[in-house]
Amino acid sequence: MANPLGMMKKAAQMQRQMKKMQKQLAKRTVEVKNGQVTVVAAGDMTIKQITIDPAVLEAKSLQQVEKMIAGAVNSGLDSAKKMAGAEMSNMTGGLGGLADMLGG
């Protein structure tokens, strides 16, 4: 059976690592372009910037522009989620010591 005190220490260490990773991910961004709309999303799933080419506002209907923005935001968040997952996996070595905590 695993040592309860050791498990608590390991859990506290993992919690500190997670907070550190969250801060680092907030600084990492991805940029996605959907037509003439560009979105910059951060690894903490926040949108940092949306840029719309002014020409698209003249050439497209409001509904088309709205769809382009929604598509760009969704793509940006999806890319940020994938980037964050990869970073977390790299930083934690896959399980982040979970196997050790469970006695594995």
Buried (B, 14 or more C-beta within 10 A) or exposed (E): EEEEEEBEEBEEEBEEBBEEBEEBBBEBBBBBEBBBBBBBBBBBEEBBEBEBBEEBEEEBEEEEBEBBBEBBBBBBBEBBBEBBEEBBEEBBEEEBBBEBBEEE
